[in-house]
């Protein structure tokens, strides 16, 4: 899940930089006619940029990708906030993909198409992390979801421990 958190953070930072530095460039790229941004558009671009940077930092901090305590004091492999953070950021990427798809279909702008592809890729990766727990090891002993496959080895071990009293 750390790679997903870093990728999401990088994507949000990449989106925030042009919003902060040059709202005029974005208006030129995304609107049908070239014009100067209004004061409201400049303000909203700046605040959205800062919001994206804040969300980027929170994604890194809450996912457990950046250790906040010393390694000697850590008892768990993952932060307790890793799953909720992944759920929230995946929901953001889903909604962002839908909005960019609608805008791309309406305007046909390359900028919306590229944004849709980037958010769509992170949507798929986030769903994968939510379903399979972000485990990189296929046969590891870490906590992973059993869906959609059954873990017959674990069931056999539990049966042996119970001494055949109950059938699992």
Backbone as numpy.savetxt, mean C-alpha at the origin, in Angstrom:
# Nx Ny Nz CAx CAy CAz Cx Cy Cz
6.00 -7.58 3.83 5.20 -6.39 3.83 6.05 -5.13 3.83
7.30 -5.24 4.22 8.16 -4.06 4.25 8.37 -3.50 2.84
8.55 -4.38 1.87 8.75 -3.91 0.50 7.51 -3.19 -0.01
6.32 -3.70 0.34 5.08 -3.03 -0.04 5.00 -1.65 0.62
5.37 -1.57 1.90 5.32 -0.29 2.61 6.27 0.72 1.98
7.48 0.29 1.66 8.44 1.19 1.02 7.97 1.60 -0.36
7.37 0.68 -1.12 6.87 1.01 -2.46 5.71 2.00 -2.39
4.80 1.78 -1.46 3.68 2.70 -1.28 4.19 4.08 -0.88
5.15 4.11 0.04 5.72 5.38 0.48 6.41 6.11 -0.67
7.16 5.37 -1.48 7.84 5.98 -2.62 6.83 6.52 -3.63
5.75 5.77 -3.88 4.73 6.19 -4.83 4.05 7.47 -4.34
3.71 7.53 -3.05 3.07 8.73 -2.51 4.02 9.93 -2.56
5.30 9.70 -2.27 6.28 10.78 -2.34 6.44 11.26 -3.78
6.48 10.31 -4.72 6.59 10.68 -6.13 5.40 11.53 -6.59
4.22 11.21 -6.10 3.04 12.00 -6.45 3.06 13.38 -5.79
3.64 13.47 -4.60 3.59 14.75 -3.88 4.59 15.77 -4.41
5.70 15.34 -4.97 6.75 16.28 -5.40 6.24 17.25 -6.47
5.63 16.80 -7.58 5.16 17.80 -8.56 4.01 18.65 -8.03
3.19 18.10 -7.12 2.12 18.91 -6.54 2.69 20.09 -5.75
3.78 19.83 -5.06 4.38 20.87 -4.22 5.21 21.86 -5.05
6.00 21.34 -5.98 6.93 22.19 -6.71 6.29 22.98 -7.85
5.35 22.36 -8.57 4.82 23.04 -9.75 3.38 22.63 -10.05
2.42 23.24 -9.38 1.02 22.96 -9.72 0.69 23.33 -11.16
1.37 24.34 -11.71 1.13 24.77 -13.10 1.45 23.65 -14.08
2.54 22.91 -13.81 2.92 21.79 -14.68 1.82 20.73 -14.70
1.27 20.42 -13.55 0.21 19.41 -13.50 -1.05 19.87 -14.21
-1.40 21.13 -14.05 -2.59 21.64 -14.73 -2.38 21.60 -16.24
-1.18 21.91 -16.68 -0.87 21.86 -18.11 -0.96 20.43 -18.64
-0.46 19.48 -17.86 -0.47 18.08 -18.31 -1.86 17.44 -18.26
-2.67 17.80 -17.27 -3.91 17.07 -17.04 -5.17 17.76 -17.54
-5.11 19.04 -17.86 -6.32 19.70 -18.34 -6.25 19.88 -19.86
-7.40 20.00 -20.49 -7.42 20.13 -21.95 -6.79 21.43 -22.45
-6.90 22.51 -21.67 -6.32 23.77 -22.11 -5.27 24.23 -21.09
-4.21 24.82 -21.60 -3.14 25.32 -20.73 -3.56 26.66 -20.14
-3.40 26.79 -18.82 -3.76 28.03 -18.13 -2.99 28.12 -16.83
-3.01 29.25 -16.21 -2.37 29.43 -14.92 -3.27 28.87 -13.82
-2.68 28.30 -12.77 -3.52 27.80 -11.68 -4.08 28.95 -10.85
-5.28 28.75 -10.34 -5.86 29.75 -9.44 -5.19 29.62 -8.07
-5.46 30.59 -7.22 -4.90 30.54 -5.87 -5.43 29.34 -5.10
-6.69 29.01 -5.32 -7.27 27.85 -4.64 -6.60 26.56 -5.12
-6.36 26.43 -6.41 -5.69 25.24 -6.93 -4.27 25.12 -6.39
-3.58 26.23 -6.27 -2.23 26.22 -5.72 -2.25 25.80 -4.26
-3.19 26.34 -3.49 -3.31 25.98 -2.08 -3.65 24.50 -1.92
-4.63 24.04 -2.68 -5.03 22.63 -2.57 -3.91 21.69 -3.03
-3.16 22.07 -4.03 -2.02 21.26 -4.47 -0.96 21.15 -3.38
-0.68 22.27 -2.74 0.32 22.27 -1.67 -0.12 21.44 -0.48
-1.37 21.62 -0.05 -1.84 20.84 1.11 -1.97 19.37 0.77
-2.39 19.03 -0.44 -2.43 17.62 -0.84 -1.04 17.02 -0.86
-0.07 17.79 -1.31 1.31 17.33 -1.33 1.79 17.01 0.09
1.54 17.91 1.01 1.94 17.68 2.40 1.19 16.51 3.02
-0.07 16.34 2.65 -0.85 15.20 3.14 -0.28 13.89 2.62
0.09 13.85 1.35 0.69 12.65 0.78 2.03 12.33 1.44
2.83 13.35 1.73 4.11 13.12 2.41 3.88 12.59 3.83
2.87 13.12 4.51 2.54 12.63 5.86 2.07 11.19 5.81
1.21 10.86 4.87 0.74 9.49 4.72 1.90 8.56 4.37
2.82 9.05 3.58 4.01 8.28 3.22 4.83 7.93 4.46
5.06 8.92 5.31 5.83 8.68 6.54 5.09 7.75 7.49
3.78 7.93 7.63 3.01 7.07 8.52 2.98 5.62 8.02
2.96 5.45 6.71 2.98 4.10 6.16 4.25 3.37 6.56
5.39 4.05 6.48 6.66 3.44 6.87 6.69 3.16 8.37
6.26 4.11 9.17 6.33 3.97 10.63 5.39 2.89 11.16
4.16 2.86 10.66 3.16 1.94 11.20 3.25 0.53 10.63
3.93 0.36 9.52 4.01 -0.98 8.94 5.08 -1.83 9.62
5.94 -1.21 10.41 7.02 -1.95 11.05 8.26 -2.05 10.17
8.24 -1.38 9.03 9.40 -1.43 8.14 10.59 -0.69 8.74
10.29 0.32 9.54 11.32 1.08 10.22 11.23 0.75 11.71
12.23 0.05 12.27 12.13 -0.33 13.68 12.17 0.90 14.59
11.21 0.97 15.50 11.12 2.10 16.41 11.72 1.79 17.78
12.06 0.53 18.01 12.69 0.13 19.26 13.98 -0.59 18.93
14.74 -0.90 19.95 15.98 -1.63 19.71 15.66 -3.08 19.38
16.48 -3.75 18.57 16.20 -5.13 18.20 16.17 -6.08 19.40
16.90 -5.77 20.46 16.91 -6.64 21.63 15.57 -6.64 22.35
14.81 -5.54 22.25 13.54 -5.44 22.94 12.36 -5.97 22.11
12.57 -6.18 20.84 11.49 -6.66 19.98 11.23 -8.13 20.22
9.96 -8.47 20.32 9.57 -9.86 20.51 8.84 -10.42 19.30
8.25 -9.56 18.50 7.48 -10.00 17.34 8.23 -9.67 16.06
7.90 -10.43 15.01 8.52 -10.18 13.71 7.92 -8.97 13.02
6.63 -8.72 13.25 5.94 -7.64 12.55 5.32 -6.68 13.55
5.16 -5.45 13.13 4.49 -4.44 13.94 3.02 -4.82 14.09
2.41 -4.50 15.23 0.97 -4.78 15.36 0.13 -3.93 14.42
0.72 -2.87 13.88 -0.01 -1.99 12.97 0.23 -2.34 11.50
0.99 -3.38 11.22 1.31 -3.71 9.83 0.06 -4.06 9.03
-0.79 -4.93 9.55 -1.99 -5.33 8.81 -2.96 -4.16 8.63
-3.29 -3.41 9.70 -4.21 -2.27 9.48 -3.64 -1.22 8.53
-2.34 -0.97 8.61 -1.73 0.01 7.71 -1.81 -0.47 6.27
-1.55 -1.75 6.05 -1.65 -2.31 4.70 -3.09 -2.25 4.20
-4.05 -2.51 5.07 -5.46 -2.45 4.69 -5.86 -1.03 4.28
-5.44 -0.03 5.05 -5.79 1.36 4.73 -5.11 1.81 3.44
-3.83 1.51 3.28 -3.14 1.96 2.07 -3.65 1.22 0.83
-4.02 -0.05 0.97 -4.58 -0.79 -0.16 -5.93 -0.20 -0.56
-6.74 0.17 0.43 -8.02 0.82 0.13 -7.79 2.14 -0.60
-6.78 2.89 -0.15 -6.43 4.14 -0.84 -6.05 3.87 -2.30
-5.23 2.85 -2.52 -4.80 2.54 -3.89 -5.98 2.08 -4.76
-6.91 1.33 -4.17 -8.10 0.90 -4.92 -8.90 2.12 -5.36
-9.19 3.01 -4.42 -9.98 4.20 -4.75 -9.24 5.10 -5.73
-7.94 5.24 -5.55 -7.14 6.05 -6.46 -7.15 5.47 -7.87
-7.05 4.16 -7.98 -7.09 3.51 -9.29 -8.43 3.74 -9.98
-9.52 3.64 -9.22 -10.86 3.85 -9.79 -11.01 5.29 -10.29
-10.59 6.26 -9.47 -10.71 7.66 -9.86 -9.88 7.94 -11.10
-8.64 7.43 -11.15 -7.79 7.67 -12.31 -8.32 6.96 -13.54
-8.93 5.81 -13.38 -9.53 5.10 -14.52 -10.67 5.93 -15.11
-11.50 6.49 -14.24 -12.62 7.31 -14.71 -12.09 8.55 -15.44
-11.08 9.20 -14.85 -10.51 10.40 -15.48 -9.81 10.06 -16.79
-9.12 8.92 -16.82 -8.44 8.51 -18.06 -9.47 8.22 -19.15
-10.56 7.55 -18.80 -11.60 7.28 -19.78 -12.29 8.53 -20.27
-12.42 9.52 -19.41 -13.09 10.76 -19.77 -12.20 11.69 -20.58
-10.93 11.83 -20.15 -10.03 12.79 -20.80 -8.99 12.15 -21.71
-8.64 10.88 -21.45 -7.62 10.21 -22.24 -6.21 10.71 -21.99
-5.97 11.33 -20.85 -4.67 11.90 -20.53 -3.66 10.80 -20.14
-2.45 10.91 -20.66 -1.40 9.93 -20.37 -1.05 9.96 -18.88
-1.10 11.14 -18.26 -0.79 11.26 -16.84 -1.73 10.43 -15.98
-3.02 10.47 -16.29 -3.99 9.65 -15.55 -3.77 8.17 -15.84
-3.41 7.85 -17.07 -3.15 6.44 -17.40 -1.96 5.89 -16.64
-0.87 6.65 -16.56 0.30 6.20 -15.81 -0.01 6.10 -14.32
-0.76 7.05 -13.80 -1.15 7.00 -12.39 -2.02 5.79 -12.10
-2.91 5.48 -13.04 -3.78 4.31 -12.89 -2.96 3.02 -12.86
-1.96 2.91 -13.71 -1.12 1.71 -13.75 -0.33 1.57 -12.45
0.26 2.67 -11.97 1.04 2.62 -10.73 0.18 2.26 -9.53
-0.96 2.92 -9.37 -1.85 2.61 -8.25 -2.45 1.22 -8.39
-2.72 0.80 -9.62 -3.26 -0.55 -9.84 -2.27 -1.63 -9.44
-1.00 -1.41 -9.76 0.03 -2.39 -9.37 0.14 -2.47 -7.85
0.11 -1.32 -7.18 0.18 -1.33 -5.72 -1.10 -1.89 -5.10
-2.23 -1.74 -5.77 -3.47 -2.37 -5.30 -3.32 -3.88 -5.30
-2.83 -4.43 -6.40 -2.65 -5.89 -6.49 -1.66 -6.38 -5.44
-0.57 -5.68 -5.26 0.44 -6.08 -4.28 -0.12 -6.00 -2.86
-0.89 -4.95 -2.57 -1.49 -4.81 -1.25 -2.48 -5.92 -0.95
-3.30 -6.28 -1.94 -4.25 -7.38 -1.75 -3.50 -8.68 -1.52
-2.41 -8.88 -2.25 -1.59 -10.08 -2.05 -1.05 -10.13 -0.61
-0.55 -9.00 -0.12 -0.03 -8.94 1.25 -1.13 -9.20 2.27
-2.33 -8.70 2.02 -3.44 -8.92 2.95 -3.88 -10.38 2.97
-3.94 -11.00 1.81 -4.42 -12.38 1.73 -3.37 -13.37 2.22
-2.14 -13.20 1.81 -1.12 -14.18 2.13 -0.17 -13.73 3.24
-0.42 -12.63 3.86 0.37 -12.19 4.99 1.73 -11.64 4.63
2.03 -11.44 3.37 3.31 -10.89 2.98 4.47 -11.84 3.18
4.19 -13.11 3.36 5.26 -14.07 3.62 6.06 -14.33 2.37
7.36 -14.26 2.50 8.23 -14.53 1.37 8.69 -15.98 1.33
8.50 -16.70 2.44 8.95 -18.09 2.51 7.75 -19.01 2.34
7.87 -19.93 1.42 6.74 -20.80 1.11 6.46 -21.78 2.23
7.45 -22.38 2.82 7.20 -23.39 3.84 7.59 -22.94 5.22
7.69 -21.64 5.45 8.18 -21.11 6.72 7.20 -21.33 7.86
7.68 -21.16 9.07 6.87 -21.34 10.26 6.25 -20.04 10.73
6.30 -19.00 9.92 5.73 -17.75 10.35 4.23 -17.78 10.14
3.55 -16.80 10.75 2.10 -16.74 10.67 1.67 -16.34 9.26
1.00 -17.23 8.57 0.49 -16.93 7.25 -0.94 -17.42 7.17
-1.67 -16.86 6.28 -3.05 -17.26 6.08 -3.12 -18.65 5.48
-4.10 -19.44 5.89 -4.29 -20.76 5.33 -5.18 -20.76 4.10
-5.78 -19.62 3.83 -6.67 -19.55 2.69 -5.87 -19.27 1.44
-6.10 -19.81 0.33 -7.13 -20.76 -0.05 -6.65 -22.21 0.03
-5.47 -22.42 0.60 -4.90 -23.76 0.66 -4.91 -24.27 2.09
-4.99 -25.56 2.26 -4.97 -26.15 3.58 -3.54 -26.56 3.93
-3.21 -26.45 5.19 -1.89 -26.82 5.67 -1.98 -28.22 6.28
-1.80 -29.23 5.45 -1.94 -30.62 5.90 -0.85 -31.00 6.90
0.33 -30.45 6.78 1.42 -30.77 7.72 1.07 -30.29 9.13
0.53 -29.10 9.24 0.14 -28.56 10.54 -1.00 -29.38 11.14
-1.93 -29.78 10.31 -3.05 -30.61 10.79 -2.54 -31.96 11.30
-1.54 -32.54 10.61 -0.99 -33.82 11.05 -0.30 -33.67 12.40
0.44 -32.58 12.59 1.13 -32.36 13.86 0.12 -32.19 14.99
-0.95 -31.45 14.75 -1.98 -31.27 15.78 -2.65 -32.60 16.12
-2.89 -33.44 15.11 -3.51 -34.75 15.35 -2.61 -35.61 16.21
-1.31 -35.59 15.93 -0.36 -36.39 16.72 -0.28 -35.89 18.15
-0.32 -34.59 18.37 -0.27 -34.04 19.72 -1.51 -34.42 20.52
-2.64 -34.47 19.86 -3.88 -34.81 20.56 -4.02 -36.31 20.75
-3.16 -37.06 20.17 -3.17 -38.51 20.35 -4.34 -39.20 19.71
-4.88 -38.61 18.68 -5.97 -39.25 17.97 -7.30 -39.13 18.68
-7.41 -38.31 19.72 -8.68 -38.18 20.47 -9.77 -37.58 19.60
-9.45 -36.55 18.90 -10.45 -35.91 18.02 -9.91 -35.88 16.61
-10.80 -35.92 15.69 -10.38 -35.85 14.30 -10.52 -34.40 13.83
-9.45 -33.87 13.25 -9.50 -32.49 12.74 -9.93 -32.46 11.32
